[in-house]
């Protein structure tokens, strides 16, 4: 298996972890222009159901309309900007009504009812629909892009195209969800997830289930990075006892049932494909030194409905591992913020970190997207 060398490469310089100016540039050049994992179609089972995706000051309503289509809109009224939905998720009626002046929109985003505005000469409701947000459904996982002219999804994340269908991702349902907030920069979590150099010391149980030397990389450059890792028990899974907590996915071959597949999606998610479940991490940068991580465990609905179904062995293993990793990220971040710290060299076991850094620096070097803000005096 091809493995790109990290020889001669160093970690990112200190300023990339501590500068608020860098943090703002990251949002303009990376987060506001990238395809970001927002959720899963299982969160929108009924027409009118919705959830919010939030990033910095941006809030997006992701909903299923009355015709069954999934749409995304900026969560503000076209009148004076009031937030339309305040709860993180819920069910809408046939319309969305602004709580301030009762401007009312259909679930297709069209402005349907506007009290008293008929008295305003030249006002046309057709000119004031909700601002749409680009949305893509990849195998049941919903991605949004806040750019004015987003790059096509397949071009932005080519490593996902045509892959992982054997795990039936569009049919899965989340069995549990945990939310963590950690005082560390968001890039520390990508670095941590991308190597198992730390596993023998930090994760003795995890390393027993899948020894750190068992890893390979089949995607070693670009926005999707990672690869498979052989498990010690090739008839088991990544759980506290090493046994499966659900039947393996029916589409997997013998090799896939004996491995776990780990991938990072630049800039905001990690996917882990196990024989019996899929685990997803979503990252939300809250500040230069604070990050929210949402972790979800997805199983096939037939497994969830089976008598005696118990996902806790998988959830407990990864909750333990997550907390161990978050402590490592926090501790490393405390050191990186020291004025005396200097970028250190990568080992050959950290080639994926060097690849992430290359992707990050490419994105940071691109020109910011035009704002398309008209200059008009009234």
Secondary structure, DSSP 4 states (H G I P E B T S, - for coil): ------TT-BPPPTHHHH-HHHHHHHIIIIITTS-EEEEEGGGG-STTEEEEEEETTEEEEEEE-TTS-EEEEESS-TTT---S--SSEEE--SEEE-TTT--EEETTS-EEE-TTGGGSTT--GGG-PPPB-EEEEETTEEEEE--TTPPPHHHHTGGGTT--GGGTGGGEEEEEEEEEEESS-HHHHHHHHT--TTHHHH-HHHHHHS-GGGB--SB-SSSEEEEEEE-SSTTS-SSTTSS-SSPPPTT--HHHHTEEEEEEETTTEEEEE-SS-EEEEEEEEEETTEEEEEEEEEEEHHHHHSTT---HHHHHHHHHHHHHHHHHHHHHHHHHTSTT----BPPGGGHHHHHHHHHHHHHHHSPPPP--------
